[in-house]
Amino acid sequence: MGLSHPLKLSLSEIEYSEDDEILTINLRLFLTDVNEALVFDPESTELRFCQPDESPIADLMLLDYLNDYFYIEANGNQTPLTIKDKNLKGDGINAALRVTFEHTQTAPLKSLKIKNAVFTDLFYDQTNIIYVHVNGASTSLMLNKKTPIHTLVF
């Protein structure tokens, strides 16, 4: 068994402003966890996220995984996950992959259903922290294997 991150944690931020009509989703995931989920080896260099020689299937594999474990429904409609941007911060077991999704949301936000069960298939003690900012008001949620989904009503 290689180096594993002691903290089984992911962070996400969901932001919506009626003025901009854009729903922004930021996910921060430990790279070792991403590699373990996608290619079953935390120290894999197969996908090479955010490197000049990134694998052509890296994004596809990531989206395929995320679509099984993560979704956002705005006003009852599932938001398609389209990667707008991604980058890598930190080194070694502290390296985190940050993925940004953007979705045009013209109708005022009345409800937000969030599922974040990312990595709960791998780690029973995985905690996914989510900060939600809607029109200036903020809420924080903690989702895990037992409670992977939460609905907010505005």
PASE-13804 format. One record per atom (N, C-alpha, C): chain; atom name; y, x, z. Coordinates in nm, 4 decimals. Example, Ala and Ser with C-alpha at 12.3 -4.5 7.8 and 13.67 -1.06 7.14 Angstrom:
BEGIN
A  N  -0.5690  1.3190  0.7800
A  CA  -0.4500  1.2300  0.7800
A  C  -0.3300  1.3200  0.7800
A  N  -0.2250  1.2850  0.7080
A  CA  -0.1060  1.3670  0.7140
A  C  0.0030  1.2900  0.7870
REM end
This chain:
BEGIN
A  N  -0.1191  0.0855  0.0000
A  CA  0.0000  0.0000  0.0000
A  C  0.1241  0.0891  0.0000
A  N  0.2149  0.0648  -0.0932
A  CA  0.3359  0.1455  -0.1036
A  C  0.4401  0.0995  -0.0029
A  N  0.5600  0.1460  -0.0240
A  CA  0.6700  0.1072  0.0637
A  C  0.7031  -0.0385  0.0412
A  N  0.7113  -0.1117  0.1486
A  CA  0.7452  -0.2525  0.1380
A  C  0.8695  -0.2754  0.2202
A  N  0.9514  -0.3676  0.1774
A  CA  1.0749  -0.3933  0.2497
A  C  1.0453  -0.4689  0.3780
A  N  1.0923  -0.4190  0.4937
A  CA  1.0620  -0.4878  0.6193
A  C  1.1247  -0.6273  0.6257
A  N  1.2407  -0.6429  0.5641
A  CA  1.3080  -0.7727  0.5640
A  C  1.2616  -0.8531  0.4451
A  N  1.2000  -0.9657  0.4711
A  CA  1.1582  -1.0521  0.3609
A  C  1.2683  -1.1558  0.3435
A  N  1.3638  -1.1207  0.2574
A  CA  1.4885  -1.1937  0.2510
A  C  1.5405  -1.1967  0.1077
A  N  1.6000  -1.3073  0.0706
A  CA  1.6807  -1.3087  -0.0517
A  C  1.8100  -1.3807  -0.0179
A  N  1.9131  -1.3490  -0.0913
A  CA  2.0436  -1.4116  -0.0712
A  C  2.0842  -1.4789  -0.1998
A  N  2.1344  -1.5992  -0.1903
A  CA  2.1934  -1.6585  -0.3094
A  C  2.3234  -1.7273  -0.2748
A  N  2.4095  -1.7302  -0.3732
A  CA  2.5376  -1.7974  -0.3591
A  C  2.5521  -1.8943  -0.4741
A  N  2.5895  -2.0166  -0.4400
A  CA  2.6108  -2.1192  -0.5408
A  C  2.7552  -2.1639  -0.5262
A  N  2.8273  -2.1570  -0.6348
A  CA  2.9695  -2.1872  -0.6266
A  C  3.0069  -2.2891  -0.7324
A  N  3.0862  -2.3885  -0.6926
A  CA  3.1347  -2.4869  -0.7887
A  C  3.2791  -2.5202  -0.7585
A  N  3.3592  -2.5198  -0.8642
A  CA  3.4977  -2.5619  -0.8509
A  C  3.5237  -2.6660  -0.9583
A  N  3.5702  -2.7817  -0.9162
A  CA  3.5990  -2.8905  -1.0104
A  C  3.7001  -2.8463  -1.1150
A  N  3.7963  -2.7613  -1.0753
A  CA  3.8987  -2.7153  -1.1682
A  C  3.8383  -2.6349  -1.2833
A  N  3.7417  -2.5483  -1.2502
A  CA  3.6811  -2.4629  -1.3529
A  C  3.5673  -2.5327  -1.4264
A  N  3.5104  -2.6375  -1.3635
A  CA  3.3953  -2.7096  -1.4194
A  C  3.2776  -2.6162  -1.4476
A  N  3.2611  -2.5160  -1.3615
A  CA  3.1502  -2.4217  -1.3789
A  C  3.0720  -2.4082  -1.2483
A  N  2.9421  -2.4193  -1.2612
A  CA  2.8511  -2.3972  -1.1486
A  C  2.7978  -2.2556  -1.1648
A  N  2.8266  -2.1708  -1.0676
A  CA  2.7828  -2.0317  -1.0734
A  C  2.6753  -2.0098  -0.9676
A  N  2.5684  -1.9456  -1.0071
A  CA  2.4588  -1.9155  -0.9152
A  C  2.4372  -1.7649  -0.9165
A  N  2.4472  -1.7036  -0.7987
A  CA  2.4185  -1.5607  -0.7843
A  C  2.2941  -1.5451  -0.6999
A  N  2.1971  -1.4729  -0.7491
A  CA  2.0762  -1.4441  -0.6725
A  C  2.0720  -1.2955  -0.6464
A  N  2.0444  -1.2578  -0.5212
A  CA  2.0226  -1.1166  -0.4894
A  C  1.8818  -1.1017  -0.4352
A  N  1.8025  -1.0229  -0.5064
A  CA  1.6603  -1.0094  -0.4755
A  C  1.6265  -0.8616  -0.4639
A  N  1.5488  -0.8257  -0.3621
A  CA  1.5061  -0.6858  -0.3528
A  C  1.4202  -0.6524  -0.4745
A  N  1.4505  -0.5404  -0.5397
A  CA  1.3802  -0.5020  -0.6610
A  C  1.2298  -0.4835  -0.6360
A  N  1.1935  -0.4299  -0.5196
A  CA  1.0502  -0.4117  -0.4906
A  C  0.9791  -0.5475  -0.4877
A  N  1.0480  -0.6507  -0.4344
A  CA  0.9893  -0.7855  -0.4300
A  C  0.9777  -0.8441  -0.5705
A  N  1.0807  -0.8205  -0.6529
A  CA  1.0787  -0.8688  -0.7916
A  C  0.9595  -0.8069  -0.8652
A  N  0.9433  -0.6740  -0.8502
A  CA  0.8326  -0.6053  -0.9176
A  C  0.6971  -0.6546  -0.8679
A  N  0.6884  -0.6776  -0.7369
A  CA  0.5619  -0.7268  -0.6819
A  C  0.5298  -0.8656  -0.7361
A  N  0.6316  -0.9515  -0.7455
A  CA  0.6106  -1.0875  -0.7952
A  C  0.5737  -1.0889  -0.9435
A  N  0.6361  -0.9998  -1.0219
A  CA  0.6186  -1.0049  -1.1669
A  C  0.5022  -0.9216  -1.2183
A  N  0.4838  -0.8019  -1.1620
A  CA  0.3777  -0.7138  -1.2139
A  C  0.2831  -0.6658  -1.1037
A  N  0.2952  -0.7270  -0.9841
A  CA  0.2039  -0.7018  -0.8722
A  C  0.2034  -0.5580  -0.8224
A  N  0.3160  -0.4883  -0.8443
A  CA  0.3295  -0.3519  -0.7949
A  C  0.4760  -0.3303  -0.7574
A  N  0.5058  -0.3217  -0.6244
A  CA  0.6456  -0.3108  -0.5818
A  C  0.7168  -0.1871  -0.6358
A  N  0.6406  -0.0810  -0.6648
A  CA  0.7027  0.0431  -0.7113
A  C  0.6949  0.0600  -0.8628
A  N  0.6609  -0.0466  -0.9321
A  CA  0.6447  -0.0403  -1.0768
A  C  0.7744  0.0001  -1.1464
A  N  0.7602  0.0787  -1.2544
A  CA  0.8768  0.1124  -1.3367
A  C  0.8581  0.0508  -1.4754
A  N  0.7696  -0.0475  -1.4820
A  CA  0.7337  -0.1096  -1.6094
A  C  0.8509  -0.1878  -1.6708
A  N  0.9221  -0.2660  -1.5898
A  CA  1.0248  -0.3553  -1.6439
A  C  1.1619  -0.2888  -1.6547
A  N  1.1883  -0.1925  -1.5667
A  CA  1.3109  -0.1112  -1.5733
A  C  1.4385  -0.1954  -1.5803
A  N  1.4504  -0.2927  -1.4904
A  CA  1.5681  -0.3789  -1.4879
A  C  1.6975  -0.2984  -1.4858
A  N  1.7919  -0.3374  -1.5721
A  CA  1.9271  -0.2803  -1.5767
A  C  1.9296  -0.1324  -1.6154
A  N  1.8195  -0.0811  -1.6681
A  CA  1.8168  0.0572  -1.7178
A  C  1.8366  0.0520  -1.8693
A  N  1.8835  0.1643  -1.9290
A  CA  1.9035  0.1648  -2.0747
A  C  1.7749  0.1297  -2.1512
A  N  1.6602  0.1634  -2.0932
A  CA  1.5325  0.1343  -2.1597
A  C  1.4608  0.0151  -2.0956
A  N  1.5414  -0.0832  -2.0487
A  CA  1.4816  -0.2033  -1.9879
A  C  1.3797  -0.2653  -2.0845
A  N  1.2709  -0.3118  -2.0286
A  CA  1.1664  -0.3751  -2.1094
A  C  1.2222  -0.4995  -2.1785
A  N  1.1860  -0.5199  -2.3064
A  CA  1.2350  -0.6383  -2.3777
A  C  1.1840  -0.7689  -2.3164
A  N  1.0791  -0.7625  -2.2351
A  CA  1.0272  -0.8860  -2.1741
A  C  1.0714  -0.9035  -2.0281
A  N  1.1546  -0.8125  -1.9767
A  CA  1.1955  -0.8182  -1.8354
A  C  1.2621  -0.9522  -1.8008
A  N  1.3622  -0.9925  -1.8792
A  CA  1.4329  -1.1176  -1.8509
A  C  1.3409  -1.2386  -1.8628
A  N  1.2565  -1.2385  -1.9657
A  CA  1.1632  -1.3491  -1.9854
A  C  1.0699  -1.3647  -1.8665
A  N  1.0169  -1.2514  -1.8186
A  CA  0.9257  -1.2555  -1.7042
A  C  0.9981  -1.3042  -1.5789
A  N  1.1217  -1.2561  -1.5604
A  CA  1.2007  -1.2962  -1.4443
A  C  1.2289  -1.4464  -1.4479
A  N  1.2726  -1.4972  -1.5619
A  CA  1.3035  -1.6401  -1.5750
A  C  1.1779  -1.7250  -1.5599
A  N  1.0677  -1.6775  -1.6129
A  CA  0.9412  -1.7481  -1.6017
A  C  0.9033  -1.7649  -1.4544
A  N  0.9199  -1.6580  -1.3780
A  CA  0.8917  -1.6629  -1.2345
A  C  0.9915  -1.7550  -1.1628
A  N  1.1207  -1.7329  -1.1868
A  CA  1.2238  -1.8107  -1.1176
A  C  1.2112  -1.9600  -1.1465
A  N  1.1774  -1.9956  -1.2689
A  CA  1.1642  -2.1375  -1.3015
A  C  1.0535  -2.2069  -1.2225
A  N  0.9579  -2.1302  -1.1726
A  CA  0.8529  -2.1880  -1.0876
A  C  0.8971  -2.2033  -0.9423
A  N  0.9880  -2.1185  -0.8965
A  CA  1.0181  -2.1121  -0.7533
A  C  1.1633  -2.1435  -0.7167
A  N  1.2467  -2.1612  -0.8183
A  CA  1.3887  -2.1792  -0.7899
A  C  1.4473  -2.2811  -0.8864
A  N  1.5149  -2.3814  -0.8332
A  CA  1.5928  -2.4665  -0.9222
A  C  1.7104  -2.5283  -0.8494
A  N  1.8058  -2.5716  -0.9283
A  CA  1.9247  -2.6408  -0.8796
A  C  1.9335  -2.7706  -0.9589
A  N  1.9477  -2.8817  -0.8883
A  CA  1.9756  -3.0083  -0.9556
A  C  2.1148  -3.0517  -0.9152
A  N  2.2030  -3.0654  -1.0158
A  CA  2.3382  -3.1138  -0.9915
A  C  2.3419  -3.2601  -1.0331
A  N  2.3763  -3.3476  -0.9389
A  CA  2.3795  -3.4926  -0.9650
A  C  2.2469  -3.5423  -1.0249
A  N  2.1357  -3.4844  -0.9782
A  CA  2.0041  -3.5303  -1.0246
A  C  1.9550  -3.4654  -1.1524
A  N  2.0376  -3.3830  -1.2157
A  CA  1.9961  -3.3156  -1.3392
A  C  1.9704  -3.1683  -1.3139
A  N  1.8521  -3.1226  -1.3552
A  CA  1.8202  -2.9813  -1.3342
A  C  1.9079  -2.8923  -1.4221
A  N  1.9617  -2.7885  -1.3600
A  CA  2.0479  -2.6923  -1.4279
A  C  1.9616  -2.5881  -1.4972
A  N  1.9756  -2.5708  -1.6281
A  CA  1.8974  -2.4653  -1.6943
A  C  1.9426  -2.3272  -1.6472
A  N  1.8469  -2.2397  -1.6209
A  CA  1.8807  -2.1053  -1.5764
A  C  1.8976  -2.0146  -1.6982
A  N  2.0212  -1.9777  -1.7259
A  CA  2.0510  -1.8856  -1.8347
A  C  2.1229  -1.7663  -1.7737
A  N  2.0673  -1.6480  -1.7925
A  CA  2.1248  -1.5288  -1.7304
A  C  2.2581  -1.4951  -1.7975
A  N  2.3636  -1.4895  -1.7169
A  CA  2.4951  -1.4503  -1.7681
A  C  2.5137  -1.3002  -1.7491
A  N  2.4617  -1.2498  -1.6357
A  CA  2.4858  -1.1107  -1.6014
A  C  2.3807  -1.0663  -1.5005
A  N  2.3496  -0.9367  -1.5007
A  CA  2.2655  -0.8846  -1.3932
A  C  2.2979  -0.7387  -1.3693
A  N  2.2816  -0.6946  -1.2449
A  CA  2.3038  -0.5538  -1.2148
A  C  2.2175  -0.5126  -1.0969
A  N  2.2140  -0.3837  -1.0753
A  CA  2.1308  -0.3259  -0.9711
A  C  2.2205  -0.2520  -0.8742
A  N  2.2026  -0.2769  -0.7440
A  CA  2.2809  -0.2068  -0.6408
A  C  2.1840  -0.1430  -0.5420
A  N  2.2200  -0.0225  -0.4950
A  CA  2.1367  0.0432  -0.3940
A  C  2.0247  0.1252  -0.4566
A  N  1.9512  0.1956  -0.3694
A  CA  1.8443  0.2847  -0.4143
A  C  1.7155  0.2585  -0.3389
A  N  1.6063  0.3060  -0.3996
A  CA  1.4766  0.3008  -0.3321
A  C  1.4413  0.1602  -0.2887
A  N  1.3908  0.1464  -0.1635
A  CA  1.3486  0.0134  -0.1192
A  C  1.4680  -0.0772  -0.0901
A  N  1.5890  -0.0215  -0.0883
A  CA  1.7079  -0.1043  -0.0672
A  C  1.7709  -0.1531  -0.1972
A  N  1.7138  -0.1141  -0.3113
A  CA  1.7702  -0.1567  -0.4392
A  C  1.7583  -0.3083  -0.4522
A  N  1.8701  -0.3716  -0.4889
A  CA  1.8721  -0.5167  -0.5053
A  C  1.9153  -0.5526  -0.6464
A  N  1.8412  -0.6440  -0.7057
A  CA  1.8744  -0.6960  -0.8370
A  C  1.9614  -0.8194  -0.8161
A  N  2.0777  -0.8185  -0.8776
A  CA  2.1676  -0.9335  -0.8673
A  C  2.1712  -1.0020  -1.0034
A  N  2.1385  -1.1288  -1.0048
A  CA  2.1334  -1.2049  -1.1288
A  C  2.2329  -1.3199  -1.1179
A  N  2.3170  -1.3354  -1.2201
A  CA  2.4163  -1.4418  -1.2210
A  C  2.3857  -1.5413  -1.3326
A  N  2.3876  -1.6689  -1.2950
A  CA  2.3689  -1.7780  -1.3908
A  C  2.4960  -1.8615  -1.3895
A  N  2.5331  -1.9137  -1.5040
A  CA  2.6479  -2.0039  -1.5108
A  C  2.6101  -2.1277  -1.5882
A  N  2.6626  -2.2404  -1.5422
A  CA  2.6341  -2.3670  -1.6092
A  C  2.7599  -2.4524  -1.6074
A  N  2.7936  -2.5100  -1.7219
A  CA  2.9100  -2.5978  -1.7282
A  C  2.8748  -2.7305  -1.6614
A  N  2.9558  -2.7683  -1.5654
A  CA  2.9321  -2.8921  -1.4901
A  C  3.0618  -2.9719  -1.4937
A  N  3.0709  -3.0655  -1.5898
A  CA  3.1968  -3.1374  -1.6081
A  C  3.2118  -3.2543  -1.5107
A  N  3.1019  -3.3247  -1.4832
A  CA  3.1117  -3.4376  -1.3898
A  C  3.1312  -3.3839  -1.2488
A  N  3.2163  -3.4484  -1.1678
A  CA  3.2328  -3.4030  -1.0285
A  C  3.0971  -3.3977  -0.9574
A  N  3.0828  -3.2976  -0.8732
A  CA  2.9553  -3.2766  -0.8049
A  C  2.9396  -3.3769  -0.6909
A  N  2.8365  -3.4601  -0.7009
A  CA  2.8095  -3.5579  -0.5946
A  C  2.6911  -3.5143  -0.5083
A  N  2.5946  -3.4483  -0.5730
A  CA  2.4800  -3.3982  -0.4969
A  C  2.4282  -3.2696  -0.5588
A  N  2.3686  -3.1888  -0.4739
A  CA  2.3117  -3.0612  -0.5147
A  C  2.1779  -3.0488  -0.4448
A  N  2.0715  -3.0496  -0.5231
A  CA  1.9380  -3.0304  -0.4678
A  C  1.8972  -2.8879  -0.5019
A  N  1.8624  -2.8118  -0.3990
A  CA  1.8326  -2.6700  -0.4168
A  C  1.6898  -2.6433  -0.3734
A  N  1.6133  -2.5834  -0.4627
A  CA  1.4817  -2.5342  -0.4233
A  C  1.4870  -2.3833  -0.4339
A  N  1.4561  -2.3143  -0.3253
A  CA  1.4431  -2.1690  -0.3323
A  C  1.3195  -2.1291  -0.2538
A  N  1.2086  -2.1171  -0.3272
A  CA  1.0823  -2.0727  -0.2679
A  C  1.0473  -1.9340  -0.3223
A  N  1.1505  -1.8611  -0.3670
A  CA  1.1296  -1.7285  -0.4240
A  C  1.0554  -1.6394  -0.3246
A  N  0.9495  -1.5786  -0.3716
A  CA  0.8652  -1.4833  -0.2962
A  C  0.7861  -1.5451  -0.1807
A  N  0.7978  -1.6778  -0.1589
A  CA  0.7163  -1.7388  -0.0526
A  C  0.5685  -1.7391  -0.0929
A  N  0.5424  -1.7198  -0.2226
A  CA  0.4040  -1.7071  -0.2679
A  C  0.3454  -1.5726  -0.2269
A  N  0.4337  -1.4750  -0.2018
A  CA  0.3891  -1.3395  -0.1673
A  C  0.3914  -1.3140  -0.0170
A  N  0.4959  -1.3639  0.0495
A  CA  0.5194  -1.3307  0.1909
A  C  0.5360  -1.4590  0.2714
A  N  0.4513  -1.4780  0.3714
A  CA  0.4579  -1.6016  0.4499
A  C  0.5880  -1.6110  0.5290
A  N  0.6502  -1.4947  0.5588
A  CA  0.7713  -1.4948  0.6419
A  C  0.8992  -1.4779  0.5598
A  N  0.8898  -1.5033  0.4275
A  CA  1.0070  -1.4915  0.3405
A  C  1.1135  -1.5951  0.3792
A  N  1.2387  -1.5508  0.3895
A  CA  1.3512  -1.6397  0.4166
A  C  1.4524  -1.6257  0.3035
A  N  1.4954  -1.7376  0.2506
A  CA  1.5930  -1.7370  0.1421
A  C  1.7218  -1.8007  0.1919
A  N  1.8231  -1.7174  0.2067
A  CA  1.9520  -1.7632  0.2585
A  C  2.0405  -1.8019  0.1414
A  N  2.1029  -1.9177  0.1522
A  CA  2.1862  -1.9685  0.0434
A  C  2.3220  -2.0072  0.0976
A  N  2.4249  -1.9534  0.0353
A  CA  2.5622  -1.9932  0.0679
A  C  2.6106  -2.0831  -0.0456
A  N  2.6561  -2.2027  -0.0087
A  CA  2.7032  -2.2981  -0.1082
A  C  2.8526  -2.3182  -0.0871
A  N  2.9295  -2.2957  -0.1929
A  CA  3.0749  -2.3163  -0.1871
A  C  3.1120  -2.4217  -0.2912
A  N  3.1530  -2.5390  -0.2443
A  CA  3.1905  -2.6459  -0.3363
A  C  3.3334  -2.6879  -0.3064
A  N  3.4201  -2.6707  -0.4069
A  CA  3.5618  -2.7068  -0.3929
A  C  3.6227  -2.6560  -0.2621
A  N  3.5903  -2.5325  -0.2282
A  CA  3.6509  -2.4703  -0.1104
A  C  3.5766  -2.4911  0.0206
A  N  3.4828  -2.5865  0.0267
A  CA  3.4050  -2.6083  0.1502
A  C  3.2737  -2.5296  0.1410
A  N  3.2358  -2.4636  0.2512
A  CA  3.1161  -2.3790  0.2483
A  C  3.0081  -2.4291  0.3429
A  N  2.8846  -2.4112  0.3008
A  CA  2.7666  -2.4483  0.3792
A  C  2.6673  -2.3341  0.3660
A  N  2.5918  -2.3065  0.4705
A  CA  2.4841  -2.2089  0.4531
A  C  2.3505  -2.2741  0.4877
A  N  2.2484  -2.2352  0.4129
A  CA  2.1142  -2.2916  0.4282
A  C  2.0143  -2.1779  0.4416
A  N  1.9055  -2.2062  0.5111
A  CA  1.7932  -2.1119  0.5152
A  C  1.6700  -2.1863  0.4689
A  N  1.6136  -2.1428  0.3571
A  CA  1.4944  -2.2066  0.3036
A  C  1.3772  -2.1097  0.3144
A  N  1.2577  -2.1661  0.3322
A  CA  1.1377  -2.0827  0.3473
A  C  1.0157  -2.1590  0.2975
A  N  0.8979  -2.1051  0.3253
A  CA  0.7738  -2.1647  0.2756
A  C  0.7578  -2.3088  0.3250
A  N  0.7934  -2.3331  0.4527
A  CA  0.7779  -2.4683  0.5100
A  C  0.8854  -2.5642  0.4595
A  N  1.0072  -2.5131  0.4383
A  CA  1.1183  -2.5960  0.3922
A  C  1.1823  -2.5296  0.2702
A  N  1.1224  -2.5504  0.1503
A  CA  1.1743  -2.4819  0.0329
A  C  1.2897  -2.5557  -0.0370
A  N  1.3108  -2.6834  0.0003
A  CA  1.4088  -2.7652  -0.0724
A  C  1.5070  -2.8302  0.0228
A  N  1.6332  -2.8348  -0.0182
A  CA  1.7357  -2.9030  0.0607
A  C  1.8328  -2.9730  -0.0345
A  N  1.8742  -3.0929  0.0022
A  CA  1.9720  -3.1658  -0.0798
A  C  2.1031  -3.1797  -0.0041
A  N  2.2113  -3.1449  -0.0711
A  CA  2.3453  -3.1615  -0.0156
A  C  2.4134  -3.2757  -0.0891
A  N  2.4821  -3.3625  -0.0143
A  CA  2.5552  -3.4722  -0.0757
A  C  2.7025  -3.4545  -0.0423
A  N  2.7879  -3.4683  -0.1441
A  CA  2.9311  -3.4450  -0.1242
A  C  3.0091  -3.5748  -0.1301
REM end
